[in-house]
């Protein structure tokens, strides 16, 4: 059962202390009380007085915290220790599921195992989520200490803090050892506020980046400093202890502002992705990289290390959020006044996803998924314009357009090059999206985190797949529904009882002989470049080298190597190097399987290299391909080798009578150009010297 934290207020205080003095340690005991069942935290206080020495540091300082709590659902409890100076340390957060109780459960930084891998009832000594040694910072320990306990599902089960204690001695804990990084360092200070799922809270924000090859230290002069509005991000991933965050760049008044971060184009919306269950830390980045190298916009990203409230949180990917912008999804900007004519036709971003998080408003497809034994359906959500901004007329337009695409795709004439599904959709984006999901064997592919967008008619119109998003469970990182197997098809999702199913599009497209021919040609082309094993391995090795030091700190903070984290498949590597090898082995086997099983025959392009050609002028010069035609309208141009391999594909702007394409990668030889439109098709030859 998943439960999401809410920000809560209120204090329930019980005050008592007992001072026990010995040569080696001094322990102070506090009473407890009922844990509030109204969404507010319980705060249970004890006073430290006369502690000698009273200044906390190392080796003398705070050694341990022990708690006794009666509760029948420990998975809903978040527990913090608050020092007299107001600083807090997170001891544990939502562990144990439906298990019961913390019984003589103690937290020490030098414990041999993390509380992450304990089970309810929690007993014994464990490493906390955050080092209690952060309190050993030179502060005076004399004063009121507080145990802060929040029941994140307060209407579920009541519980009680029975008692608790803190011990000071000469085996004090220490802060997490983080002094420098080869990665940029992101620093966020929430000034005592809890980060919630919604709404965003204001926080201070800094980036330390001394440039390529530089070493970054937490105390260095920031490359960027300002304010952000930050919230938790994700659905099931919010149950992980290492959280992902979404944030907006704000001014001091809380207004959104655009700015560039780490060399990425200026915008206000950004993501900090934790990649907790992906122990390579790079599956999302690998997916973005492949999509970008295929020739599409993909989310830009940088690896960073995160300090949240001066607590080390590990390696993150700082990335762009999928958003309409000239530097992101570059489609026409919409306005609430655009309710007719060409302005109404775009641009739009639509997604298929869970209804948690952003979005939620949308419409239900008229066509159920191939598997729907429990009444499953496909639901499209408005991503841009946002649900609160999109007008009723705009809603009707994009819904009708997608409905028409699905109706034609389901119809008997769906393969027709002019009147079939290509009238509504850009084929090469559907081909590349299929390849990306199948190569990665993405268990969430097509059915979750699936984006498509439509441009304004005057700028090309039609539906395009992408950008790609959320591949941390791909590349053999899911132990369910075939996600751990290098054979089989992701579009043939083998779990009919799962609520989120794959639209009928992908099986239907494979019934189109032109689509499968182009799919096979595109696969053959990519296997010589973007999807060549050596190229993929080189990228993986470059990221592993970049993360060599940071990943060691990450897994010291989150010691999950060798442990099961949902939904890791077995066997689970015990080292980071083992995780990288596991990823490479899957890629090797998956590529081989797809080489043998990718449908289509690339040789049959439908073009006879010896035939007479249309009066289209094609000239190759200085790495550029110049194509000119007259008195006809075309929407797409393709370039083939005489053996049928497609080398280039591009959309033609509406009304254009010529086009220039970069083609510097072409070798000397004869090539075939094909132009297609709703009413015209033309082919021509071009000789590359």
Secondary structure, 3 states (H helix, E strand, C coil): CCCCCCCCCCCCCCECCCEEECCCEEEEEEEEEEECCCCCCEEEEEEECCCCCCECCCCCEEEEEEEEEEECCHHHEEEEEECCCCCEEEEEECCCCCCCCEEEEEECCCCCCEHHHCCCCEEEEEECCCCHHHHCCCCECCEEEEEEEEECCCCCCCEEEEEEEEEEECCCCCCCCCCCECCEEEEEECCCCCCCCCCCEEEEEEEECCCCCCCECCCCCCCEEEEEEEEEECCHHHHCCCCEEEEEEECCCCCECCEEECCEEEECEEEEECCCCCCCCCHHHHHHHHHHHCCCCCCCEEEEEEEECCEEEEEEEEEECCCECCCCECCCCCCCCCCCHHHHCCCEEEEECCCCCCCCCEEECCCCCCCCCCCCCCEEEEEECCCCCCCHHHHHHHHHHHHHHHHHHHCCCCCCCCCCHHHCECHHHHHHHHHHHHHHCCCCCCCCCEEEEECCHHHCCCEEECCCCCCCCCCCCCCCCCCCCCCCCCCCCCCCCCCCCCCCHHHHHCCCHHHHHHHHHHHHHHHCCCCCHHHHHHHHHHHHHHCHHHHHHHHHHCCCCCCCCCCCCCCCCCCHHHHHHHHHHHHHHHHHHHHHHCCCCCCCCCCCCCCCCCCCEEEEECCEEEEECCCCCCCEEEEEECCCCEEEEEECCCCCCEEEEECCCCCCEEEEEEEECCCCEEEEEEEEC
